[in-house]
Amino acid sequence: MIELLFVFVLFVMARAGGWLAHRLGAEMAMGEILAGVVLAAAIPFLPDGLTAETVFHGHGLLEHTIILSIGVLMLLAGIELKPSMLANRLSAGLSVALAGAILPFVAGAMLAWNFLPNISNRLGLTLMTGLALSITAIPATIKILDEFKQLTSPMGATIVTAALLDDIIGLVLMSIVIALAVSGIAPTLVDILWLVAKVAVFFAVAVGLGNHVYPHLRRTLHTVDAAAVELSVLIFIAFLYAMLAEYLGLHWILGPFMAGLFFEPARVGAKAFEETRTTMTVITSAALGPLFFASIGLDVDLTAIGAAPLFLIALIGVALLGKIIGAGGAAKLTGFTNKDAAAIGIGMSARGAVEIIILNIALGAGIFTFDNGNAIADNLFSLLVTAAVVTTILVPPLMRMVLKD
């Protein structure tokens, strides 16, 4: 009952924060995240046993709701885009993804190495800092692009393609970093090639099913011309792809995105497509989207901010500049204007839940320890989470500044 009340309060605050932000001329996502930050700050004053750890990370109602929200956001993103659009932006997206991952990784690792003391897990903390700053969160980026009506533009398609590739690069880097940090032994070339092969298998199977199996399945159900049937089939395929991604050792969020990508009017009919798209958009905008962004704010630990404020400022600066210079510079070299290149660099700066997921995986692997006797080392996990939230909050107003014309 208490947990249900917590989710209800979070939802109400998220909607109120989004509405207030909209009234003030800001993006709704910013108000929704700040609503989560406010509720996180109020948790110590709530009834005993009700903490962010027990409610959000305790496999409870809120955590499952957020997982559902991420899945729906990814599914909707795939529906909004077309395979041909992503294929056309693949070259530019790959350049943006590589530059937008490598530069923040190197800069973040250098920053951490210079600030951290000479402790036993210094290398692991250094590598995790670089990895955390190299991530781009697809769900957060998609939500922001959708608010600006830029999701299907060449710039938006490049950002989504790059963010998707960035997540794949992040998965490879995560496997290397965790193995190196935990065992002190780097993965062999064979291990890395095996991981790349599994990525290739996933996309080959997903594209094959999308091009050849789904159309036959749709024709089989042609006599039942109902949006509910189309949505059921779409959800079935999304689950199938998600399980395939998990089985291959990838992240399940790739599954819903690929399922939605092949849900096109030419395959399912214009009427069914529009009805399904409208239903998914309403569900996302009205409930799941606000809860997703508010949950990001819940992970902010305000006490960690006071423990190492200068390092946090440096961390946020490197996180933003690394993406803007790296991803934006690569976009400029591929032919985008200065304005669009800057927008791509800013759009790639949103991290949100994806970075937090990776940080929690590293936390479970024992990379973060909290008894080093150093303010930065003991609070690095919370500082990285805070940096992820702040960069996600800053993306909408920065995008508005760049795209105001």
C-alpha positions in Angstrom: 0.0 0.0 0.0 2.8 2.4 0.9 4.7 1.6 -2.3 1.6 2.2 -4.3 1.1 5.5 -2.6 4.7 6.4 -3.4 4.2 5.7 -7.1 1.0 7.7 -7.1 2.7 10.7 -5.5 5.6 10.4 -8.0 3.1 10.4 -10.9 1.2 13.4 -9.6 4.4 15.3 -8.9 5.8 14.4 -12.4 2.7 15.6 -14.1 2.6 18.8 -12.0 6.3 19.4 -12.7 5.9 18.9 -16.4 2.9 21.2 -16.5 4.7 23.9 -14.5 7.8 23.7 -16.8 5.6 23.9 -19.8 3.9 27.0 -18.4 7.3 28.6 -17.8 8.4 28.0 -21.4 10.7 25.0 -20.6 10.4 21.4 -21.7 8.1 19.1 -19.7 10.9 16.5 -19.3 12.9 19.0 -17.2 10.0 19.6 -14.8 9.4 15.8 -14.6 13.1 15.1 -13.7 13.1 17.9 -11.1 9.9 16.5 -9.5 11.9 13.2 -8.9 14.8 15.2 -7.4 12.4 16.9 -5.0 10.8 13.7 -4.0 14.2 12.1 -3.5 15.2 14.9 -1.2 11.9 14.4 0.8 12.4 10.6 1.3 14.2 10.9 4.7 11.1 12.5 6.0 8.7 9.8 4.7 7.6 6.8 6.8 10.2 4.3 8.0 11.2 1.7 5.5 10.2 3.8 2.5 13.5 4.7 0.7 14.5 5.0 -2.9 16.5 1.8 -2.4 13.5 -0.2 -1.3 11.0 1.3 -3.6 13.0 1.8 -6.8 15.8 -0.7 -6.7 14.0 -3.4 -4.7 12.3 -5.0 -7.7 9.1 -3.3 -6.6 6.2 -1.7 -8.4 8.0 1.5 -9.5 11.0 -0.4 -10.9 8.8 -2.6 -13.0 6.8 0.4 -14.1 10.0 2.2 -15.2 11.2 -0.9 -17.1 7.8 -0.9 -18.9 8.2 2.8 -19.6 11.6 2.3 -21.2 10.3 -0.5 -23.3 7.3 1.5 -24.5 9.6 4.5 -25.3 11.9 2.4 -27.4 8.9 0.7 -29.2 7.4 4.1 -30.0 10.8 5.4 -31.2 11.0 2.5 -33.6 7.4 3.1 -34.8 8.2 6.8 -35.5 11.3 6.0 -37.6 11.7 4.0 -40.8 14.5 1.5 -41.5 15.4 3.4 -44.7 15.8 6.6 -42.7 18.3 4.9 -40.3 20.1 3.2 -43.2 20.5 6.5 -44.9 22.1 8.0 -41.7 24.2 4.9 -40.9 27.5 6.3 -42.1 27.0 9.7 -40.3 25.6 7.9 -37.2 28.6 5.7 -36.9 31.0 8.6 -37.1 29.0 10.5 -34.5 28.8 7.5 -32.2 32.5 6.7 -32.3 33.7 10.3 -31.8 30.9 10.9 -29.2 32.0 7.8 -27.2 35.8 7.9 -27.5 36.4 11.5 -26.6 34.2 11.6 -23.4 35.7 8.2 -22.4 39.2 9.4 -22.6 38.5 12.8 -21.1 36.4 11.3 -18.2 39.1 8.7 -17.4 41.8 11.4 -17.4 39.7 13.6 -15.1 39.1 10.8 -12.6 42.7 9.6 -12.6 43.9 13.0 -11.7 41.4 13.6 -9.0 41.3 10.1 -7.4 43.9 9.2 -4.8 46.3 6.3 -5.2 43.9 3.6 -3.9 43.5 -0.1 -4.7 40.5 0.4 -7.0 41.7 3.5 -8.7 41.9 1.9 -12.1 38.4 0.5 -11.9 36.9 3.8 -10.8 38.8 5.7 -13.5 37.6 3.4 -16.3 34.0 3.4 -15.0 34.0 7.2 -15.0 35.1 7.2 -18.6 32.5 4.6 -19.5 29.7 6.5 -17.8 30.5 9.7 -19.7 30.7 7.9 -23.0 27.0 6.7 -22.8 24.1 8.3 -24.6 20.6 7.3 -23.4 18.3 6.4 -26.2 15.0 6.7 -24.3 15.8 10.1 -22.9 17.1 11.4 -26.2 14.1 10.1 -28.1 11.7 11.7 -25.7 13.5 15.1 -26.0 13.6 14.9 -29.8 9.9 14.1 -29.9 9.1 17.1 -27.8 11.0 19.3 -30.4 9.3 17.5 -33.3 12.8 16.6 -34.6 12.6 12.8 -34.3 12.1 12.2 -38.0 14.4 15.0 -39.3 17.9 14.1 -40.7 19.4 15.5 -37.6 17.0 13.5 -35.3 17.6 10.3 -37.3 21.3 10.8 -37.1 21.1 11.3 -33.3 18.9 8.2 -32.8 21.2 6.1 -35.1 24.3 7.3 -33.3 22.7 6.8 -29.9 21.8 3.2 -30.8 25.3 2.5 -32.0 26.7 4.3 -29.0 24.8 1.9 -26.7 26.3 -1.0 -28.6 29.7 0.5 -28.2 28.9 1.1 -24.5 28.0 -2.6 -24.1 31.4 -3.7 -25.6 33.3 -1.2 -23.4 31.3 -2.2 -20.3 32.3 -5.8 -20.8 36.0 -4.8 -21.2 35.9 -2.3 -18.3 34.2 -4.6 -15.8 36.4 -7.6 -16.6 39.5 -5.4 -16.3 38.4 -3.7 -13.1 37.3 -6.9 -11.3 40.0 -9.3 -12.4 42.8 -6.9 -13.5 43.0 -8.9 -16.8 41.7 -7.4 -20.0 39.5 -9.5 -22.3 41.2 -11.2 -25.1 40.7 -10.3 -28.8 38.7 -13.5 -29.1 36.3 -12.3 -26.3 35.8 -8.9 -28.0 35.3 -10.5 -31.4 32.8 -12.9 -29.9 30.8 -10.0 -28.4 30.8 -8.2 -31.8 29.6 -11.4 -33.5 26.7 -11.7 -31.1 25.7 -8.1 -31.9 25.8 -8.9 -35.6 23.7 -12.1 -35.1 21.1 -10.0 -33.2 20.7 -7.5 -36.0 20.8 -10.1 -38.7 18.0 -12.1 -37.0 15.9 -8.9 -36.2 16.2 -7.6 -39.8 15.4 -11.0 -41.3 12.3 -11.5 -39.2 11.2 -7.9 -39.8 11.6 -8.2 -43.6 10.3 -11.7 -44.2 8.4 -13.2 -41.2 6.3 -10.2 -39.9 4.7 -9.5 -43.3 3.5 -13.1 -43.6 2.2 -13.0 -40.0 0.4 -9.7 -40.8 -1.3 -11.3 -43.9 -2.4 -14.2 -41.8 -4.2 -11.8 -39.5 -5.5 -9.7 -42.3 -9.1 -10.8 -41.8 -9.1 -9.3 -38.3 -8.6 -5.6 -39.1 -8.3 -4.3 -35.6 -5.7 -2.1 -34.0 -5.8 -4.3 -30.9 -4.6 -7.3 -32.9 -1.8 -5.3 -34.5 -0.7 -4.0 -31.1 -0.7 -7.5 -29.7 1.4 -8.8 -32.5 3.8 -5.8 -32.1 4.2 -6.4 -28.4 4.7 -10.1 -29.0 7.6 -9.4 -31.5 9.0 -6.8 -29.1 9.2 -9.4 -26.3 10.7 -11.9 -28.8 13.4 -9.5 -29.9 14.1 -8.4 -26.3 14.6 -12.0 -25.2 16.9 -12.6 -28.1 19.0 -9.6 -27.1 19.2 -10.8 -23.5 20.1 -14.3 -24.6 23.0 -13.0 -26.7 24.3 -10.9 -23.8 23.1 -7.6 -25.1 20.6 -5.1 -23.5 16.9 -5.9 -23.9 16.0 -2.3 -24.9 17.3 -3.1 -28.4 14.4 -5.5 -28.8 11.4 -3.1 -28.6 13.2 -0.6 -30.8 13.8 -3.1 -33.6 10.2 -4.4 -33.3 8.8 -0.9 -33.8 11.2 -0.1 -36.6 9.5 -2.7 -38.9 6.0 -1.6 -38.0 5.3 0.5 -41.1 2.1 1.6 -42.9 3.2 -0.4 -45.9 3.3 -3.6 -43.8 0.3 -3.2 -41.5 -2.0 -0.7 -43.4 -2.3 3.0 -42.8 -5.3 2.8 -40.5 -3.9 0.2 -38.2 -0.6 2.1 -38.1 -2.1 5.4 -37.2 -4.4 3.9 -34.5 -1.5 2.0 -32.9 0.9 5.0 -33.1 -1.7 7.2 -31.5 -2.4 4.8 -28.7 1.3 4.4 -28.0 1.8 8.1 -28.0 -1.0 8.8 -25.7 0.1 6.2 -23.2 3.7 7.5 -23.3 2.8 11.2 -23.0 0.1 10.7 -20.3 1.7 8.3 -17.9 4.8 6.3 -18.7 7.0 9.1 -20.0 6.5 11.3 -16.9 7.2 8.4 -14.6 10.4 7.5 -16.5 11.8 11.0 -16.3 10.8 11.5 -12.6 12.5 8.2 -11.8 15.8 9.6 -13.1 15.5 12.4 -10.6 15.0 9.9 -7.8 18.6 8.7 -8.1 20.1 12.1 -7.2 21.9 12.0 -3.8 22.1 15.7 -2.7 24.6 14.8 0.1 27.1 13.7 -2.5 26.9 17.0 -4.3 28.1 18.8 -1.1 30.9 16.2 -0.6 32.8 17.0 -3.9 31.2 20.0 -5.6 34.2 21.1 -7.7 34.7 17.5 -9.0 31.0 17.3 -9.9 31.2 20.6 -11.9 34.3 19.3 -13.7 32.5 16.0 -14.4 29.4 17.7 -15.9 31.6 20.0 -18.0 33.6 17.1 -19.4 30.4 15.2 -20.0 28.8 18.0 -22.0 31.9 19.2 -23.9 33.1 15.7 -24.7 29.8 15.0 -26.5 29.4 18.4 -28.1 33.0 18.5 -29.4 33.2 14.7 -30.2 29.8 14.0 -31.6 29.1 17.5 -32.9 32.5 17.8 -34.5 32.0 14.4 -36.3 28.5 15.6 -37.5 30.1 18.8 -38.9 32.6 16.7 -40.8 29.8 14.6 -42.3 28.1 17.7 -43.8 25.8 19.1 -41.2 25.5 22.8 -40.6 27.0 24.4 -37.5 23.6 24.6 -35.9 22.6 21.0 -36.6 26.0 19.8 -35.6 25.7 21.6 -32.3 22.2 20.1 -31.8 23.5 16.6 -32.5 26.3 17.1 -30.0 23.9 18.4 -27.4 21.3 15.7 -28.2 24.0 13.0 -27.7 24.6 14.4 -24.2 21.5 13.0 -22.6 22.3 10.0 -20.4 19.6 9.3 -17.9 18.5 5.8 -17.2 21.0 4.0 -19.5 24.0 5.3 -17.6 22.3 4.6 -14.3 21.7 1.0 -15.4 25.3 0.5 -16.3 26.5 2.1 -13.1 24.3 -0.2 -11.1 25.7 -3.2 -13.0 29.2 -2.0 -12.0 28.0 -1.4 -8.4 26.8 -5.0 -8.3 30.2 -6.2 -9.7 31.9 -4.5 -6.7 33.8 -1.8 -8.6 32.5 1.0 -6.4 33.6 0.8 -2.8 32.7 3.4 -0.1 35.4 3.1 2.6 38.3 4.7 0.8 38.5 7.7 3.1 38.3 10.1 0.2 35.3 12.3 -0.6 35.5 11.7 -4.3 36.1 8.0 -4.3 33.5 7.3 -1.6 30.8 9.3 -3.5 31.8 8.6 -7.1 28.8 6.4 -7.8 26.4 9.1 -6.6 28.4 11.9 -8.4 28.2 10.0 -11.7 24.4 9.4 -11.2 24.0 13.2 -10.5 26.0 14.1 -13.6 23.8 11.8 -15.7 20.7 13.5 -14.4 22.1 17.1 -14.7 23.2 16.5 -18.3 19.8 15.1 -19.2 18.1 18.1 -17.6 20.4 20.5 -19.5 19.8 19.0 -22.9 16.2 20.4 -23.5 17.1 24.1 -22.8 20.4 23.8 -24.7 18.5 22.2 -27.7 15.9 25.0 -27.5 18.7 27.6 -27.7 20.3 26.0 -30.7 17.0 25.2 -32.5 15.1 28.4 -31.6 14.9 29.5 -35.2 
